[in-house]
Amino acid sequence: MKKVFLYSAALIFSCLTSLTHAQQPKELIIGFDDFPPITYVDEQGQSQGTALNYAQQVLEELGYRVKFRALPSARLYKELISGKVNIWMGALGKSELKNHILESRYSIEQINLALYYPLEQVTPNLPYDLKNKKIITIKGFSYWKVNTWLNDKDLNIKVIQASSHTSAIAMLLKKRGDFLLSYQEPMSFTRQALGIESLQLPFIVLQKIPLSFILSKQTPHAHSIMQAIDAHLAQSGLHILETEKEP
């Protein structure tokens, strides 16, 4: 059965690739927010990141030119909905986008949402030990299921917003908050950039979130493009993943 599936996927991929290359290559705009090392702009102003590099490789093999646009999250979502941005290499299952986008059936990467706390603090019992505490969050980020904790009146959590991962780490170390809510990947990247990767900051992983190709329905021939992308990912040996939807 597995051999039949792989043969079928390869055949579909071959047909779709031939169809794509038979046409003039089109340009697809990939929008992204600041989420290093997955998507970001480096010190030279160049678009970088593991997901962007992978997306460019896949789309160029399918015959498309690629253009990158760095945008704040809120604007990125709006332009993805309107079609000004064609693709976002982002989190599958975003509820606010579900009626406006097509999602890949395959996860290419995973991000981990985590709760950080000072070294001297005991491991918290969640969510009960969050009651009446101050939690540092980072502007422009969404926090999925944890939003229910942040908005729970019984927990009475005070949310303190930081402008960046650098300022969020500083706030936690200065005890301006009891906990820091962030994603492991940009936290590790920021600590390395600051030269404090050896600093011990214990954390608890709260949620594992898959990332992949998210395509605006406003993109011409959107369904055909997504079929070609999925066929390519199938041929690469990635597994279909049932994604958890954001509440």
Secondary structure as GFF3:
##gff-version 3
##sequence-region A 1 247
A	DSSP	alpha_helix	2	22	.	.	.	ID=ss1
A	DSSP	beta_strand	27	32	.	.	.	ID=ss2
A	DSSP	beta_strand	40	41	.	.	.	ID=ss3
A	DSSP	beta_strand	47	48	.	.	.	ID=ss4
A	DSSP	alpha_helix	50	61	.	.	.	ID=ss5
A	DSSP	beta_strand	65	70	.	.	.	ID=ss6
A	DSSP	alpha_helix	73	82	.	.	.	ID=ss7
A	DSSP	beta_strand	87	91	.	.	.	ID=ss8
A	DSSP	three_ten_helix	95	97	.	.	.	ID=ss9
A	DSSP	beta_strand	101	103	.	.	.	ID=ss10
A	DSSP	beta_strand	109	116	.	.	.	ID=ss11
A	DSSP	three_ten_helix	128	130	.	.	.	ID=ss12
A	DSSP	beta_strand	134	138	.	.	.	ID=ss13
A	DSSP	alpha_helix	146	150	.	.	.	ID=ss14
A	DSSP	beta_strand	158	162	.	.	.	ID=ss15
A	DSSP	alpha_helix	165	173	.	.	.	ID=ss16
A	DSSP	beta_strand	179	183	.	.	.	ID=ss17
A	DSSP	alpha_helix	184	194	.	.	.	ID=ss18
A	DSSP	beta_strand	203	216	.	.	.	ID=ss19
A	DSSP	alpha_helix	222	235	.	.	.	ID=ss20
###
